Amino acid sequence: MSITLRTFIFIDSLQPQLASFMGKTARGFLPVPEMASLFVEIAPGIAINRVTDVALKATDVAPAIQVVERAFGLLEVHSHDQGEVVSAGKAILADLGLTEAERVKPHIATNQIIRSVEPYQAQIINRGSAGMMILPGESLFILETQPAGYAAFAANEAEKAAKVKLVEVRPYGAFGRLWMSGPESEIDSAAEAAVAAIESIDGIAPK
């Protein structure tokens, strides 16, 4: 089976909102802030089951997210010990016969800021989100990435850089999606950090 490494990204320290969002939405073993984390996304999706097996047998990490779709599969593992997470990544790559350099280089499909959100739009967004509420008058940052898994990395780096609220993050599927809200100046800083995070990731051009 030919495997494409769509996402392979190490997070040194999960920020409080991202860790809490994962704890609220994930079905696995829930992380807490400051844990190290690894997101791995591959194609075809069914092969993510073997990736999970390899990581758990080789190291002392816990999985929070495993999404198995026909096209793509996503795994997140985490630990208080950064070394265990790094070792899990090495074990996964060795089993796949791939290197980190062979991951797909992400690109940004959507990058926009809606300033001073109207009350009705805020209500629509809040009804469909699992994270923090956006309030009327706040600014809203929307980011779409491809591959999807990198959306989590963008969320974490944006949270490091600015005092914003994590409204929603979906790091799986055809596109990853991130919504953040807050004061205009903070949203500008968050958007800048998120874009810089995605642009910092090297890899190969998607086929």
PyMOL commands that place a pseudoatom at each C-alpha (Angstrom):
pseudoatom trace, name=CA, resn=MET, resi=1, chain=A, elem=C, hetatm=0, pos=[0.000, 0.000, 0.000]
pseudoatom trace, name=CA, resn=SER, resi=2, chain=A, elem=C, hetatm=0, pos=[1.380, 3.395, -0.999]
pseudoatom trace, name=CA, resn=ILE, resi=3, chain=A, elem=C, hetatm=0, pos=[1.144, 5.878, 1.887]
pseudoatom trace, name=CA, resn=THR, resi=4, chain=A, elem=C, hetatm=0, pos=[1.148, 9.655, 1.546]
pseudoatom trace, name=CA, resn=LEU, resi=5, chain=A, elem=C, hetatm=0, pos=[2.305, 11.562, 4.633]
pseudoatom trace, name=CA, resn=ARG, resi=6, chain=A, elem=C, hetatm=0, pos=[-0.046, 14.532, 4.539]
pseudoatom trace, name=CA, resn=THR, resi=7, chain=A, elem=C, hetatm=0, pos=[0.611, 16.005, 7.982]
pseudoatom trace, name=CA, resn=PHE, resi=8, chain=A, elem=C, hetatm=0, pos=[3.467, 15.397, 10.384]
pseudoatom trace, name=CA, resn=ILE, resi=9, chain=A, elem=C, hetatm=0, pos=[3.835, 18.145, 12.981]
pseudoatom trace, name=CA, resn=PHE, resi=10, chain=A, elem=C, hetatm=0, pos=[5.216, 18.227, 16.516]
pseudoatom trace, name=CA, resn=ILE, resi=11, chain=A, elem=C, hetatm=0, pos=[3.753, 20.660, 19.062]
pseudoatom trace, name=CA, resn=ASP, resi=12, chain=A, elem=C, hetatm=0, pos=[6.105, 21.351, 21.942]
pseudoatom trace, name=CA, resn=SER, resi=13, chain=A, elem=C, hetatm=0, pos=[3.495, 22.625, 24.395]
pseudoatom trace, name=CA, resn=LEU, resi=14, chain=A, elem=C, hetatm=0, pos=[-0.262, 22.452, 23.945]
pseudoatom trace, name=CA, resn=GLN, resi=15, chain=A, elem=C, hetatm=0, pos=[-1.814, 25.798, 24.800]
pseudoatom trace, name=CA, resn=PRO, resi=16, chain=A, elem=C, hetatm=0, pos=[-4.709, 25.860, 27.300]
pseudoatom trace, name=CA, resn=GLN, resi=17, chain=A, elem=C, hetatm=0, pos=[-7.529, 26.528, 24.858]
pseudoatom trace, name=CA, resn=LEU, resi=18, chain=A, elem=C, hetatm=0, pos=[-6.409, 23.992, 22.267]
pseudoatom trace, name=CA, resn=ALA, resi=19, chain=A, elem=C, hetatm=0, pos=[-5.887, 21.324, 24.929]
pseudoatom trace, name=CA, resn=SER, resi=20, chain=A, elem=C, hetatm=0, pos=[-9.303, 22.107, 26.419]
pseudoatom trace, name=CA, resn=PHE, resi=21, chain=A, elem=C, hetatm=0, pos=[-10.958, 22.054, 23.007]
pseudoatom trace, name=CA, resn=MET, resi=22, chain=A, elem=C, hetatm=0, pos=[-9.472, 18.633, 22.314]
pseudoatom trace, name=CA, resn=GLY, resi=23, chain=A, elem=C, hetatm=0, pos=[-10.648, 17.490, 25.722]
pseudoatom trace, name=CA, resn=LYS, resi=24, chain=A, elem=C, hetatm=0, pos=[-14.176, 18.613, 24.913]
pseudoatom trace, name=CA, resn=THR, resi=25, chain=A, elem=C, hetatm=0, pos=[-14.400, 17.190, 21.401]
pseudoatom trace, name=CA, resn=ALA, resi=26, chain=A, elem=C, hetatm=0, pos=[-12.039, 14.206, 21.154]
pseudoatom trace, name=CA, resn=ARG, resi=27, chain=A, elem=C, hetatm=0, pos=[-13.067, 10.651, 21.994]
pseudoatom trace, name=CA, resn=GLY, resi=28, chain=A, elem=C, hetatm=0, pos=[-9.707, 9.376, 23.148]
pseudoatom trace, name=CA, resn=PHE, resi=29, chain=A, elem=C, hetatm=0, pos=[-7.433, 10.007, 26.120]
pseudoatom trace, name=CA, resn=LEU, resi=30, chain=A, elem=C, hetatm=0, pos=[-7.632, 13.709, 26.803]
pseudoatom trace, name=CA, resn=PRO, resi=31, chain=A, elem=C, hetatm=0, pos=[-4.575, 15.980, 26.997]
pseudoatom trace, name=CA, resn=VAL, resi=32, chain=A, elem=C, hetatm=0, pos=[-3.924, 18.797, 29.415]
pseudoatom trace, name=CA, resn=PRO, resi=33, chain=A, elem=C, hetatm=0, pos=[-2.097, 22.075, 28.773]
pseudoatom trace, name=CA, resn=GLU, resi=34, chain=A, elem=C, hetatm=0, pos=[1.682, 22.035, 28.318]
pseudoatom trace, name=CA, resn=MET, resi=35, chain=A, elem=C, hetatm=0, pos=[1.790, 18.445, 27.105]
pseudoatom trace, name=CA, resn=ALA, resi=36, chain=A, elem=C, hetatm=0, pos=[3.753, 17.755, 23.933]
pseudoatom trace, name=CA, resn=SER, resi=37, chain=A, elem=C, hetatm=0, pos=[1.696, 16.582, 20.981]
pseudoatom trace, name=CA, resn=LEU, resi=38, chain=A, elem=C, hetatm=0, pos=[2.108, 15.042, 17.539]
pseudoatom trace, name=CA, resn=PHE, resi=39, chain=A, elem=C, hetatm=0, pos=[-0.397, 15.228, 14.675]
pseudoatom trace, name=CA, resn=VAL, resi=40, chain=A, elem=C, hetatm=0, pos=[-0.037, 12.698, 11.858]
pseudoatom trace, name=CA, resn=GLU, resi=41, chain=A, elem=C, hetatm=0, pos=[-2.321, 12.595, 8.834]
pseudoatom trace, name=CA, resn=ILE, resi=42, chain=A, elem=C, hetatm=0, pos=[-1.982, 10.049, 6.045]
pseudoatom trace, name=CA, resn=ALA, resi=43, chain=A, elem=C, hetatm=0, pos=[-3.696, 8.787, 2.937]
pseudoatom trace, name=CA, resn=PRO, resi=44, chain=A, elem=C, hetatm=0, pos=[-5.411, 6.398, 2.524]
pseudoatom trace, name=CA, resn=GLY, resi=45, chain=A, elem=C, hetatm=0, pos=[-7.288, 6.861, 5.778]
pseudoatom trace, name=CA, resn=ILE, resi=46, chain=A, elem=C, hetatm=0, pos=[-7.623, 3.217, 6.821]
pseudoatom trace, name=CA, resn=ALA, resi=47, chain=A, elem=C, hetatm=0, pos=[-3.864, 2.950, 7.346]
pseudoatom trace, name=CA, resn=ILE, resi=48, chain=A, elem=C, hetatm=0, pos=[-4.062, 5.292, 10.352]
pseudoatom trace, name=CA, resn=ASN, resi=49, chain=A, elem=C, hetatm=0, pos=[-5.060, 2.245, 12.419]
pseudoatom trace, name=CA, resn=ARG, resi=50, chain=A, elem=C, hetatm=0, pos=[-1.606, 0.748, 11.906]
pseudoatom trace, name=CA, resn=VAL, resi=51, chain=A, elem=C, hetatm=0, pos=[0.021, 4.111, 12.651]
pseudoatom trace, name=CA, resn=THR, resi=52, chain=A, elem=C, hetatm=0, pos=[-1.783, 4.196, 15.990]
pseudoatom trace, name=CA, resn=ASP, resi=53, chain=A, elem=C, hetatm=0, pos=[-0.708, 0.641, 16.763]
pseudoatom trace, name=CA, resn=VAL, resi=54, chain=A, elem=C, hetatm=0, pos=[2.938, 1.424, 16.046]
pseudoatom trace, name=CA, resn=ALA, resi=55, chain=A, elem=C, hetatm=0, pos=[2.978, 4.587, 18.184]
pseudoatom trace, name=CA, resn=LEU, resi=56, chain=A, elem=C, hetatm=0, pos=[1.331, 2.965, 21.193]
pseudoatom trace, name=CA, resn=LYS, resi=57, chain=A, elem=C, hetatm=0, pos=[3.490, -0.164, 21.142]
pseudoatom trace, name=CA, resn=ALA, resi=58, chain=A, elem=C, hetatm=0, pos=[6.734, 1.769, 20.749]
pseudoatom trace, name=CA, resn=THR, resi=59, chain=A, elem=C, hetatm=0, pos=[6.263, 4.555, 23.292]
pseudoatom trace, name=CA, resn=ASP, resi=60, chain=A, elem=C, hetatm=0, pos=[4.368, 5.766, 26.334]
pseudoatom trace, name=CA, resn=VAL, resi=61, chain=A, elem=C, hetatm=0, pos=[2.017, 8.187, 24.570]
pseudoatom trace, name=CA, resn=ALA, resi=62, chain=A, elem=C, hetatm=0, pos=[-1.766, 8.495, 24.653]
pseudoatom trace, name=CA, resn=PRO, resi=63, chain=A, elem=C, hetatm=0, pos=[-4.045, 9.159, 21.680]
pseudoatom trace, name=CA, resn=ALA, resi=64, chain=A, elem=C, hetatm=0, pos=[-6.714, 11.838, 21.867]
pseudoatom trace, name=CA, resn=ILE, resi=65, chain=A, elem=C, hetatm=0, pos=[-7.828, 11.891, 18.239]
pseudoatom trace, name=CA, resn=GLN, resi=66, chain=A, elem=C, hetatm=0, pos=[-8.139, 9.132, 15.685]
pseudoatom trace, name=CA, resn=VAL, resi=67, chain=A, elem=C, hetatm=0, pos=[-10.239, 9.960, 12.639]
pseudoatom trace, name=CA, resn=VAL, resi=68, chain=A, elem=C, hetatm=0, pos=[-10.575, 7.287, 9.973]
pseudoatom trace, name=CA, resn=GLU, resi=69, chain=A, elem=C, hetatm=0, pos=[-12.026, 8.470, 6.670]
pseudoatom trace, name=CA, resn=ARG, resi=70, chain=A, elem=C, hetatm=0, pos=[-11.794, 6.723, 3.316]
pseudoatom trace, name=CA, resn=ALA, resi=71, chain=A, elem=C, hetatm=0, pos=[-9.440, 9.312, 1.856]
pseudoatom trace, name=CA, resn=PHE, resi=72, chain=A, elem=C, hetatm=0, pos=[-7.541, 10.569, 4.909]
pseudoatom trace, name=CA, resn=GLY, resi=73, chain=A, elem=C, hetatm=0, pos=[-6.768, 9.419, 8.431]
pseudoatom trace, name=CA, resn=LEU, resi=74, chain=A, elem=C, hetatm=0, pos=[-5.629, 11.565, 11.379]
pseudoatom trace, name=CA, resn=LEU, resi=75, chain=A, elem=C, hetatm=0, pos=[-3.932, 10.618, 14.640]
pseudoatom trace, name=CA, resn=GLU, resi=76, chain=A, elem=C, hetatm=0, pos=[-2.953, 12.813, 17.580]
pseudoatom trace, name=CA, resn=VAL, resi=77, chain=A, elem=C, hetatm=0, pos=[-0.807, 11.487, 20.441]
pseudoatom trace, name=CA, resn=HIS, resi=78, chain=A, elem=C, hetatm=0, pos=[0.501, 13.347, 23.473]
pseudoatom trace, name=CA, resn=SER, resi=79, chain=A, elem=C, hetatm=0, pos=[2.576, 13.020, 26.622]
pseudoatom trace, name=CA, resn=HIS, resi=80, chain=A, elem=C, hetatm=0, pos=[4.108, 15.110, 29.381]
pseudoatom trace, name=CA, resn=ASP, resi=81, chain=A, elem=C, hetatm=0, pos=[7.455, 13.769, 28.137]
pseudoatom trace, name=CA, resn=GLN, resi=82, chain=A, elem=C, hetatm=0, pos=[8.479, 15.455, 24.872]
pseudoatom trace, name=CA, resn=GLY, resi=83, chain=A, elem=C, hetatm=0, pos=[10.955, 12.663, 24.248]
pseudoatom trace, name=CA, resn=GLU, resi=84, chain=A, elem=C, hetatm=0, pos=[8.180, 10.062, 24.178]
pseudoatom trace, name=CA, resn=VAL, resi=85, chain=A, elem=C, hetatm=0, pos=[6.257, 12.085, 21.589]
pseudoatom trace, name=CA, resn=VAL, resi=86, chain=A, elem=C, hetatm=0, pos=[9.359, 12.545, 19.444]
pseudoatom trace, name=CA, resn=SER, resi=87, chain=A, elem=C, hetatm=0, pos=[10.062, 8.808, 19.689]
pseudoatom trace, name=CA, resn=ALA, resi=88, chain=A, elem=C, hetatm=0, pos=[6.496, 8.033, 18.647]
pseudoatom trace, name=CA, resn=GLY, resi=89, chain=A, elem=C, hetatm=0, pos=[7.008, 10.163, 15.552]
pseudoatom trace, name=CA, resn=LYS, resi=90, chain=A, elem=C, hetatm=0, pos=[10.257, 8.376, 14.721]
pseudoatom trace, name=CA, resn=ALA, resi=91, chain=A, elem=C, hetatm=0, pos=[8.596, 4.983, 15.124]
pseudoatom trace, name=CA, resn=ILE, resi=92, chain=A, elem=C, hetatm=0, pos=[5.744, 5.996, 12.836]
pseudoatom trace, name=CA, resn=LEU, resi=93, chain=A, elem=C, hetatm=0, pos=[8.082, 7.286, 10.139]
pseudoatom trace, name=CA, resn=ALA, resi=94, chain=A, elem=C, hetatm=0, pos=[10.244, 4.165, 10.328]
pseudoatom trace, name=CA, resn=ASP, resi=95, chain=A, elem=C, hetatm=0, pos=[7.226, 1.906, 9.941]
pseudoatom trace, name=CA, resn=LEU, resi=96, chain=A, elem=C, hetatm=0, pos=[5.940, 3.920, 6.973]
pseudoatom trace, name=CA, resn=GLY, resi=97, chain=A, elem=C, hetatm=0, pos=[9.388, 3.981, 5.377]
pseudoatom trace, name=CA, resn=LEU, resi=98, chain=A, elem=C, hetatm=0, pos=[9.190, 7.764, 5.117]
pseudoatom trace, name=CA, resn=THR, resi=99, chain=A, elem=C, hetatm=0, pos=[11.038, 10.801, 6.456]
pseudoatom trace, name=CA, resn=GLU, resi=100, chain=A, elem=C, hetatm=0, pos=[9.670, 14.026, 7.866]
pseudoatom trace, name=CA, resn=ALA, resi=101, chain=A, elem=C, hetatm=0, pos=[10.927, 15.788, 4.724]
pseudoatom trace, name=CA, resn=GLU, resi=102, chain=A, elem=C, hetatm=0, pos=[8.473, 13.700, 2.696]
pseudoatom trace, name=CA, resn=ARG, resi=103, chain=A, elem=C, hetatm=0, pos=[5.419, 15.219, 4.367]
pseudoatom trace, name=CA, resn=VAL, resi=104, chain=A, elem=C, hetatm=0, pos=[3.177, 17.382, 2.211]
pseudoatom trace, name=CA, resn=LYS, resi=105, chain=A, elem=C, hetatm=0, pos=[3.983, 21.064, 2.421]
pseudoatom trace, name=CA, resn=PRO, resi=106, chain=A, elem=C, hetatm=0, pos=[0.822, 22.863, 3.537]
pseudoatom trace, name=CA, resn=HIS, resi=107, chain=A, elem=C, hetatm=0, pos=[-0.777, 25.794, 1.835]
pseudoatom trace, name=CA, resn=ILE, resi=108, chain=A, elem=C, hetatm=0, pos=[-3.385, 28.270, 3.003]
pseudoatom trace, name=CA, resn=ALA, resi=109, chain=A, elem=C, hetatm=0, pos=[-6.677, 28.012, 1.144]
pseudoatom trace, name=CA, resn=THR, resi=110, chain=A, elem=C, hetatm=0, pos=[-8.505, 30.746, 3.083]
pseudoatom trace, name=CA, resn=ASN, resi=111, chain=A, elem=C, hetatm=0, pos=[-7.179, 33.558, 5.245]
pseudoatom trace, name=CA, resn=GLN, resi=112, chain=A, elem=C, hetatm=0, pos=[-9.660, 36.247, 6.190]
pseudoatom trace, name=CA, resn=ILE, resi=113, chain=A, elem=C, hetatm=0, pos=[-10.685, 38.507, 9.045]
pseudoatom trace, name=CA, resn=ILE, resi=114, chain=A, elem=C, hetatm=0, pos=[-14.247, 39.682, 9.568]
pseudoatom trace, name=CA, resn=ARG, resi=115, chain=A, elem=C, hetatm=0, pos=[-14.181, 42.810, 11.660]
pseudoatom trace, name=CA, resn=SER, resi=116, chain=A, elem=C, hetatm=0, pos=[-16.938, 43.836, 14.072]
pseudoatom trace, name=CA, resn=VAL, resi=117, chain=A, elem=C, hetatm=0, pos=[-19.088, 40.742, 13.608]
pseudoatom trace, name=CA, resn=GLU, resi=118, chain=A, elem=C, hetatm=0, pos=[-22.817, 41.372, 13.462]
pseudoatom trace, name=CA, resn=PRO, resi=119, chain=A, elem=C, hetatm=0, pos=[-25.013, 39.883, 16.234]
pseudoatom trace, name=CA, resn=TYR, resi=120, chain=A, elem=C, hetatm=0, pos=[-26.911, 37.501, 13.952]
pseudoatom trace, name=CA, resn=GLN, resi=121, chain=A, elem=C, hetatm=0, pos=[-23.719, 36.142, 12.404]
pseudoatom trace, name=CA, resn=ALA, resi=122, chain=A, elem=C, hetatm=0, pos=[-22.245, 35.654, 15.882]
pseudoatom trace, name=CA, resn=GLN, resi=123, chain=A, elem=C, hetatm=0, pos=[-25.300, 33.601, 16.842]
pseudoatom trace, name=CA, resn=ILE, resi=124, chain=A, elem=C, hetatm=0, pos=[-25.024, 31.399, 13.747]
pseudoatom trace, name=CA, resn=ILE, resi=125, chain=A, elem=C, hetatm=0, pos=[-21.334, 30.725, 14.399]
pseudoatom trace, name=CA, resn=ASN, resi=126, chain=A, elem=C, hetatm=0, pos=[-21.900, 29.984, 18.098]
pseudoatom trace, name=CA, resn=ARG, resi=127, chain=A, elem=C, hetatm=0, pos=[-24.597, 27.403, 17.347]
pseudoatom trace, name=CA, resn=GLY, resi=128, chain=A, elem=C, hetatm=0, pos=[-22.209, 25.422, 15.175]
pseudoatom trace, name=CA, resn=SER, resi=129, chain=A, elem=C, hetatm=0, pos=[-19.021, 25.652, 17.216]
pseudoatom trace, name=CA, resn=ALA, resi=130, chain=A, elem=C, hetatm=0, pos=[-17.663, 23.565, 20.084]
pseudoatom trace, name=CA, resn=GLY, resi=131, chain=A, elem=C, hetatm=0, pos=[-15.281, 26.161, 21.508]
pseudoatom trace, name=CA, resn=MET, resi=132, chain=A, elem=C, hetatm=0, pos=[-15.547, 29.652, 22.925]
pseudoatom trace, name=CA, resn=MET, resi=133, chain=A, elem=C, hetatm=0, pos=[-18.382, 31.997, 22.001]
pseudoatom trace, name=CA, resn=ILE, resi=134, chain=A, elem=C, hetatm=0, pos=[-17.833, 34.895, 19.650]
pseudoatom trace, name=CA, resn=LEU, resi=135, chain=A, elem=C, hetatm=0, pos=[-19.549, 38.078, 20.824]
pseudoatom trace, name=CA, resn=PRO, resi=136, chain=A, elem=C, hetatm=0, pos=[-21.067, 40.762, 18.591]
pseudoatom trace, name=CA, resn=GLY, resi=137, chain=A, elem=C, hetatm=0, pos=[-18.532, 43.445, 17.740]
pseudoatom trace, name=CA, resn=GLU, resi=138, chain=A, elem=C, hetatm=0, pos=[-15.509, 41.162, 18.039]
pseudoatom trace, name=CA, resn=SER, resi=139, chain=A, elem=C, hetatm=0, pos=[-13.307, 40.338, 15.072]
pseudoatom trace, name=CA, resn=LEU, resi=140, chain=A, elem=C, hetatm=0, pos=[-13.258, 36.825, 13.604]
pseudoatom trace, name=CA, resn=PHE, resi=141, chain=A, elem=C, hetatm=0, pos=[-10.210, 35.163, 12.033]
pseudoatom trace, name=CA, resn=ILE, resi=142, chain=A, elem=C, hetatm=0, pos=[-10.887, 32.294, 9.615]
pseudoatom trace, name=CA, resn=LEU, resi=143, chain=A, elem=C, hetatm=0, pos=[-8.153, 30.035, 8.264]
pseudoatom trace, name=CA, resn=GLU, resi=144, chain=A, elem=C, hetatm=0, pos=[-8.332, 26.998, 5.993]
pseudoatom trace, name=CA, resn=THR, resi=145, chain=A, elem=C, hetatm=0, pos=[-5.315, 24.772, 5.439]
pseudoatom trace, name=CA, resn=GLN, resi=146, chain=A, elem=C, hetatm=0, pos=[-4.563, 21.873, 3.191]
pseudoatom trace, name=CA, resn=PRO, resi=147, chain=A, elem=C, hetatm=0, pos=[-3.647, 19.272, 4.412]
pseudoatom trace, name=CA, resn=ALA, resi=148, chain=A, elem=C, hetatm=0, pos=[-6.084, 19.557, 7.282]
pseudoatom trace, name=CA, resn=GLY, resi=149, chain=A, elem=C, hetatm=0, pos=[-3.944, 18.465, 10.237]
pseudoatom trace, name=CA, resn=TYR, resi=150, chain=A, elem=C, hetatm=0, pos=[-1.853, 21.621, 10.192]
pseudoatom trace, name=CA, resn=ALA, resi=151, chain=A, elem=C, hetatm=0, pos=[-4.848, 23.652, 11.383]
pseudoatom trace, name=CA, resn=ALA, resi=152, chain=A, elem=C, hetatm=0, pos=[-4.133, 22.453, 14.922]
pseudoatom trace, name=CA, resn=PHE, resi=153, chain=A, elem=C, hetatm=0, pos=[-0.557, 23.716, 14.735]
pseudoatom trace, name=CA, resn=ALA, resi=154, chain=A, elem=C, hetatm=0, pos=[-1.796, 27.082, 13.451]
pseudoatom trace, name=CA, resn=ALA, resi=155, chain=A, elem=C, hetatm=0, pos=[-4.275, 27.282, 16.337]
pseudoatom trace, name=CA, resn=ASN, resi=156, chain=A, elem=C, hetatm=0, pos=[-1.598, 26.528, 18.912]
pseudoatom trace, name=CA, resn=GLU, resi=157, chain=A, elem=C, hetatm=0, pos=[0.847, 29.117, 17.562]
pseudoatom trace, name=CA, resn=ALA, resi=158, chain=A, elem=C, hetatm=0, pos=[-1.869, 31.772, 17.300]
pseudoatom trace, name=CA, resn=GLU, resi=159, chain=A, elem=C, hetatm=0, pos=[-2.858, 31.146, 20.919]
pseudoatom trace, name=CA, resn=LYS, resi=160, chain=A, elem=C, hetatm=0, pos=[0.759, 31.593, 21.976]
pseudoatom trace, name=CA, resn=ALA, resi=161, chain=A, elem=C, hetatm=0, pos=[0.950, 34.948, 20.209]
pseudoatom trace, name=CA, resn=ALA, resi=162, chain=A, elem=C, hetatm=0, pos=[-2.296, 36.688, 21.146]
pseudoatom trace, name=CA, resn=LYS, resi=163, chain=A, elem=C, hetatm=0, pos=[-5.132, 36.908, 23.660]
pseudoatom trace, name=CA, resn=VAL, resi=164, chain=A, elem=C, hetatm=0, pos=[-7.861, 35.447, 21.493]
pseudoatom trace, name=CA, resn=LYS, resi=165, chain=A, elem=C, hetatm=0, pos=[-10.632, 32.884, 21.870]
pseudoatom trace, name=CA, resn=LEU, resi=166, chain=A, elem=C, hetatm=0, pos=[-10.582, 29.531, 20.094]
pseudoatom trace, name=CA, resn=VAL, resi=167, chain=A, elem=C, hetatm=0, pos=[-14.027, 29.201, 18.564]
pseudoatom trace, name=CA, resn=GLU, resi=168, chain=A, elem=C, hetatm=0, pos=[-13.463, 26.068, 16.465]
pseudoatom trace, name=CA, resn=VAL, resi=169, chain=A, elem=C, hetatm=0, pos=[-10.698, 23.972, 14.966]
pseudoatom trace, name=CA, resn=ARG, resi=170, chain=A, elem=C, hetatm=0, pos=[-11.190, 20.993, 12.645]
pseudoatom trace, name=CA, resn=PRO, resi=171, chain=A, elem=C, hetatm=0, pos=[-7.888, 19.306, 11.794]
pseudoatom trace, name=CA, resn=TYR, resi=172, chain=A, elem=C, hetatm=0, pos=[-9.329, 16.552, 9.590]
pseudoatom trace, name=CA, resn=GLY, resi=173, chain=A, elem=C, hetatm=0, pos=[-11.013, 16.165, 6.227]
pseudoatom trace, name=CA, resn=ALA, resi=174, chain=A, elem=C, hetatm=0, pos=[-10.146, 17.695, 2.871]
pseudoatom trace, name=CA, resn=PHE, resi=175, chain=A, elem=C, hetatm=0, pos=[-9.359, 21.057, 4.490]
pseudoatom trace, name=CA, resn=GLY, resi=176, chain=A, elem=C, hetatm=0, pos=[-8.451, 22.024, 8.052]
pseudoatom trace, name=CA, resn=ARG, resi=177, chain=A, elem=C, hetatm=0, pos=[-10.430, 24.912, 9.479]
pseudoatom trace, name=CA, resn=LEU, resi=178, chain=A, elem=C, hetatm=0, pos=[-9.731, 27.363, 12.280]
pseudoatom trace, name=CA, resn=TRP, resi=179, chain=A, elem=C, hetatm=0, pos=[-11.924, 30.108, 13.747]
pseudoatom trace, name=CA, resn=MET, resi=180, chain=A, elem=C, hetatm=0, pos=[-10.671, 32.536, 16.404]
pseudoatom trace, name=CA, resn=SER, resi=181, chain=A, elem=C, hetatm=0, pos=[-12.288, 35.664, 17.826]
pseudoatom trace, name=CA, resn=GLY, resi=182, chain=A, elem=C, hetatm=0, pos=[-11.263, 38.635, 19.912]
pseudoatom trace, name=CA, resn=PRO, resi=183, chain=A, elem=C, hetatm=0, pos=[-10.358, 42.316, 19.826]
pseudoatom trace, name=CA, resn=GLU, resi=184, chain=A, elem=C, hetatm=0, pos=[-9.210, 43.563, 16.440]
pseudoatom trace, name=CA, resn=SER, resi=185, chain=A, elem=C, hetatm=0, pos=[-5.558, 44.105, 17.392]
pseudoatom trace, name=CA, resn=GLU, resi=186, chain=A, elem=C, hetatm=0, pos=[-5.276, 40.687, 19.033]
pseudoatom trace, name=CA, resn=ILE, resi=187, chain=A, elem=C, hetatm=0, pos=[-6.901, 38.978, 16.060]
pseudoatom trace, name=CA, resn=ASP, resi=188, chain=A, elem=C, hetatm=0, pos=[-4.417, 40.654, 13.734]
pseudoatom trace, name=CA, resn=SER, resi=189, chain=A, elem=C, hetatm=0, pos=[-1.566, 39.276, 15.846]
pseudoatom trace, name=CA, resn=ALA, resi=190, chain=A, elem=C, hetatm=0, pos=[-3.132, 35.812, 15.961]
pseudoatom trace, name=CA, resn=ALA, resi=191, chain=A, elem=C, hetatm=0, pos=[-3.641, 35.752, 12.207]
pseudoatom trace, name=CA, resn=GLU, resi=192, chain=A, elem=C, hetatm=0, pos=[-0.049, 36.787, 11.594]
pseudoatom trace, name=CA, resn=ALA, resi=193, chain=A, elem=C, hetatm=0, pos=[1.237, 34.033, 13.889]
pseudoatom trace, name=CA, resn=ALA, resi=194, chain=A, elem=C, hetatm=0, pos=[-1.006, 31.373, 12.357]
pseudoatom trace, name=CA, resn=VAL, resi=195, chain=A, elem=C, hetatm=0, pos=[0.022, 32.227, 8.799]
pseudoatom trace, name=CA, resn=ALA, resi=196, chain=A, elem=C, hetatm=0, pos=[3.702, 32.326, 9.772]
pseudoatom trace, name=CA, resn=ALA, resi=197, chain=A, elem=C, hetatm=0, pos=[3.354, 28.922, 11.424]
pseudoatom trace, name=CA, resn=ILE, resi=198, chain=A, elem=C, hetatm=0, pos=[1.937, 27.339, 8.273]
pseudoatom trace, name=CA, resn=GLU, resi=199, chain=A, elem=C, hetatm=0, pos=[4.491, 29.017, 6.019]
pseudoatom trace, name=CA, resn=SER, resi=200, chain=A, elem=C, hetatm=0, pos=[7.351, 27.774, 8.243]
pseudoatom trace, name=CA, resn=ILE, resi=201, chain=A, elem=C, hetatm=0, pos=[6.609, 24.114, 7.500]
pseudoatom trace, name=CA, resn=ASP, resi=202, chain=A, elem=C, hetatm=0, pos=[8.684, 22.539, 4.774]
pseudoatom trace, name=CA, resn=GLY, resi=203, chain=A, elem=C, hetatm=0, pos=[7.815, 19.477, 2.741]
pseudoatom trace, name=CA, resn=ILE, resi=204, chain=A, elem=C, hetatm=0, pos=[7.045, 18.337, -0.762]
pseudoatom trace, name=CA, resn=ALA, resi=205, chain=A, elem=C, hetatm=0, pos=[4.483, 19.861, -3.104]
pseudoatom trace, name=CA, resn=PRO, resi=206, chain=A, elem=C, hetatm=0, pos=[1.198, 17.970, -3.126]
pseudoatom trace, name=CA, resn=LYS, resi=207, chain=A, elem=C, hetatm=0, pos=[0.602, 15.664, -6.077]
for i in range(1, 207): cmd.bond("trace and resi %d" % i, "trace and resi %d" % (i + 1))
show_as sticks, trace
zoom trace
